Amino acid sequence: ETGVTQSPTHLIKTRGQQVTLRCSSQSGHNTVSWYQQALGQGPQFIFQYYREEENGRGNFPPRFSGLQFPNYSSELNVNALELDDSALYLCASSLSLGGNEQYFGPGTRLTVT
Amino acid sequence: GIQVEQSPPDLILQEGANSTLRCNFSDSVNNLQWFHQNPWGQLINLFYIPSGTKQNGRLSATTVATERYSLLYISSSQTTDSGVYFCAVVFYGGSRLTFGEGTQLTVNP
């Protein structure tokens, strides 16, 4: 059974650019959630996808957007990057919605200069 | 507001000591997870424990849902236990994990 994978591992971008992060969910999981973790803080919920539809969004501006594909993998897109977007981006997958256990990928560390 | 609070924020131990980490949450939950974040940032699942008690080796956890708290016990700590421990919950009716601010554990040899 393959766990949650994310790519790339690290990324350096310039303010104003756009970035796409990718996540492959664990086998059999149809729900993917994205979290942003700033240095020294707990992860913050960005949004969640269930069967290709967005199911809930945290307190993030519209320049944070996402997709989920028929194989349940997912993308996180961030437009017009700002310095404060520098963070660890974590993807988690679960069997379904609700209180199911969530399993995290290794994360993508984004640095915006 | 709805929140998750962890204590203590920092904990320094000598190898072999025992410790208890606490997580308080403000409302009913249908998921509570404990994680250990490794130095590379990955969140390692320790326990899925919305209620009751579980044990895994030197680690155990108890959640008292009616009183809205959970405890993570680490016995005979080792230097490899060092890192940040997070408690996260899914409040009843939702699907998103809400994290506490974590406990930074340092185990000295």
Boltz contact constraints between the chains, C-beta under 6 A:
constraints:
  - contact:
      token1: [A, 42]
      token2: [B, 86]
      max_distance: 6.0
  - contact:
      token1: [A, 42]
      token2: [B, 99]
      max_distance: 6.0
  - contact:
      token1: [A, 42]
      token2: [B, 100]
      max_distance: 6.0
  - contact:
      token1: [A, 42]
      token2: [B, 101]
      max_distance: 6.0
  - contact:
      token1: [A, 42]
      token2: [B, 102]
      max_distance: 6.0
  - contact:
      token1: [A, 43]
      token2: [B, 99]
      max_distance: 6.0
  - contact:
      token1: [A, 45]
      token2: [B, 96]
      max_distance: 6.0
  - contact:
      token1: [A, 48]
      token2: [B, 95]
      max_distance: 6.0
  - contact:
      token1: [A, 56]
      token2: [B, 96]
      max_distance: 6.0
  - contact:
      token1: [A, 88]
      token2: [B, 41]
      max_distance: 6.0
  - contact:
      token1: [A, 97]
      token2: [B, 95]
      max_distance: 6.0
  - contact:
      token1: [A, 98]
      token2: [B, 95]
      max_distance: 6.0
  - contact:
      token1: [A, 99]
      token2: [B, 30]
      max_distance: 6.0
  - contact:
      token1: [A, 99]
      token2: [B, 31]
      max_distance: 6.0
  - contact:
      token1: [A, 99]
      token2: [B, 90]
      max_distance: 6.0
  - contact:
      token1: [A, 101]
      token2: [B, 48]
      max_distance: 6.0
  - contact:
      token1: [A, 102]
      token2: [B, 97]
      max_distance: 6.0
  - contact:
      token1: [A, 104]
      token2: [B, 43]
      max_distance: 6.0
  - contact:
      token1: [A, 106]
      token2: [B, 42]
      max_distance: 6.0
  - contact:
      token1: [A, 107]
      token2: [B, 41]
      max_distance: 6.0
